[in-house]
Amino acid sequence: MTLRAVNFPSTGGVWRGLSNRYRNNFVARFTGALRVPRTGWYNFWTNSDNGSKLWINGRVVVNNDGLHGMQWRHGRIHLRRGSSASIKESV
């Protein structure tokens, strides 16, 4: 499956298609690739309740880990044109 964005908003319950077993204390990992159109600095964000991290090419770019309510965190990384960056996000 191809997603343009990983976007699972706060529900106060469970997401459609998941049982009540996934209401709390679980993790999801998303992986993908990004084609870089031009060399430069790129900004990335995560918004999560109780932790998330975003890795690009094996480097943590956004660290939104820990116990907290919904909050945004930002990070940036310099990428080269024409490269393909591997992305991994754990929420």
C-alpha positions as CSV (number, residue, x, y, z in Angstrom):
1,M,0.0,0.0,0.0
2,T,1.2,3.5,-0.7
3,L,0.4,6.4,1.6
4,R,1.0,10.1,1.0
5,A,1.1,10.6,4.8
6,V,0.8,8.6,7.9
7,N,-2.2,10.1,9.6
8,F,-4.1,8.3,12.3
9,P,-5.8,11.0,14.4
10,S,-6.7,10.7,18.0
11,T,-10.0,8.9,18.3
12,G,-10.7,8.5,22.1
13,G,-11.2,4.9,21.1
14,V,-9.9,2.5,18.5
15,W,-9.2,3.0,14.8
16,R,-11.7,1.4,12.3
17,G,-10.7,-2.2,11.6
18,L,-8.9,-2.7,14.9
19,S,-10.2,-4.5,17.9
20,N,-10.5,-3.0,21.4
21,R,-7.2,-4.8,22.2
22,Y,-5.4,-2.0,20.4
23,R,-6.9,0.8,22.4
24,N,-3.6,1.3,24.5
25,N,-0.1,0.1,24.8
26,F,0.8,-0.9,21.2
27,V,3.2,0.2,18.5
28,A,3.0,0.5,14.8
29,R,5.9,0.8,12.4
30,F,5.8,2.4,9.0
31,T,8.6,2.2,6.4
32,G,9.0,3.8,3.0
33,A,11.2,5.6,0.6
34,L,11.4,9.3,-0.4
35,R,12.8,10.5,-3.7
36,V,14.6,13.8,-3.2
37,P,13.9,16.3,-6.0
38,R,16.6,18.8,-5.1
39,T,19.5,19.2,-2.7
40,G,18.6,21.1,0.5
41,W,17.2,21.0,4.0
42,Y,14.0,19.1,4.5
43,N,11.6,19.5,7.4
44,F,9.6,16.7,9.0
45,W,7.1,16.6,11.8
46,T,5.3,14.0,14.0
47,N,2.2,14.5,16.1
48,S,1.6,11.7,18.6
49,D,0.2,10.8,21.9
50,N,2.8,8.9,24.0
51,G,5.7,8.8,21.6
52,S,6.9,8.5,18.1
53,K,10.2,8.6,16.3
54,L,11.1,9.3,12.7
55,W,14.3,7.9,11.1
56,I,15.7,8.9,7.8
57,N,18.6,6.8,6.4
58,G,19.1,5.3,9.9
59,R,19.3,8.7,11.7
60,V,16.6,9.9,14.1
61,V,15.3,13.1,12.6
62,V,12.3,13.7,14.8
63,N,12.2,12.4,18.4
64,N,8.7,12.8,19.9
65,D,9.2,9.9,22.3
66,G,8.0,9.6,25.9
67,L,4.8,9.8,27.9
68,H,2.8,12.9,26.9
69,G,-0.5,14.0,25.4
70,M,-0.8,14.8,21.7
71,Q,2.1,17.0,20.7
72,W,4.0,18.1,17.6
73,R,7.8,17.7,17.2
74,H,9.9,18.9,14.4
75,G,13.3,17.9,12.9
76,R,15.2,18.6,9.7
77,I,17.8,16.9,7.6
78,H,20.0,17.8,4.6
79,L,19.3,15.5,1.6
80,R,20.9,15.3,-1.8
81,R,19.0,15.6,-5.1
82,G,18.4,12.3,-6.8
83,S,18.9,10.2,-3.7
84,S,16.4,7.9,-2.3
85,A,16.0,8.2,1.5
86,S,14.7,5.3,3.5
87,I,12.1,6.4,6.1
88,K,11.0,4.5,9.2
89,E,8.5,5.8,11.7
90,S,7.4,4.1,14.9
91,V,4.3,5.4,16.7
